[in-house]
């Protein structure tokens, strides 16, 4: 192929590979702070979580689950967790408090 023939893909050097919209992390920050005070979360994981409260909570919960029988839990159950400020479709009727 001759130089300059064909096509080229644009380079994205310097552009972050992920983007995250943060509308309001106050509740996640409050939960993360409580987990630290309860000595469940490790302050050193804050940098590992790239100073993102939701990632920090995820790292903390993964560590806690692993320390409390995570392998056995994964063999027997499908485990999922979500942090939300709104009731979800999985909530039992009458059991949701706002």
N, C-alpha and C positions, 0 to 999 in steps of 0.2 A: 504494500500500500504506500502510496506516495505521501510524503510529509504534508500535513494539512488536509489530507483526504479523510473521509469518514466523519465520525462525530466524536465528541468527547463529553464526558460527564463532568458536571461542575464539582469543584472541590469545596468541601465544607470545613476546611481547617479552621479551628477556633470556634466553631459553632457547637454548643453543648449537644450531646447525643440524647439527652432526655430533658423534658420540660415538665414542670409541676406547677399547677395553679393552686395557690394558697389563698383561699377566701378568708378563713378565720380559723386559726389553730389554737384559740384560747382553751378550748376543752381538752385538746390533745396535750397541751402544755400542762394543764392542771393535773391530768391523769399521770403524765410522766413525772411530774414533781411528787405526786403522792407515792408512786412506785419507788422513787429514790428514798423518800422519807421512811417508807416501810422496809427499806433495805432489800427490795426485790430487784430493782434496776441498779445497774452499775454506772456510776458517773463517767467512767472511762469510755463507755460505749457512745457517749454523745458525739465525739469526733467521728467514730466509726459510722454513725448514722448520718453523717454530714450535716449535723445540726438541724435535722428535720425531726420534729416531735413524733410524727406518725411512724417513721422508720425506727426511731428510738424505741417506741412501744413495741413494734414488731420484733425487733432484736431481743428485747427483754422477755417478751412472751415466748419466743422460740427457745431461749435459754432456760426459762422456767419449766416449760413443758419437757424439754430434754432431761432436765435434772429430776423430774418427777414422773419417770416412766414413759417418756416420749416414744420409745421404740414399741412398747407394748400397746400404747394408745393408737399409734399409726397402724399396727397390725389388725386391730379390732374395730376401729372407728374411722370414719371420714370426719376430720376435724377442721372446722373453718371458723374464723372470728372476724367480726367487723366492728368498727367504731363508727357510730353514726349519731347524729343529733335528732334523727327522726325515727319513729317506729318503723319496723320493717314487716314484710309479709310473713316472716317466720314467728313473729311474736304471738303469744297466746292471747286470744280476745279477753279483754278485761284486765290483763296483767301489765299493760304498758302505762307507765307514769311519765308525766311531762313536767 
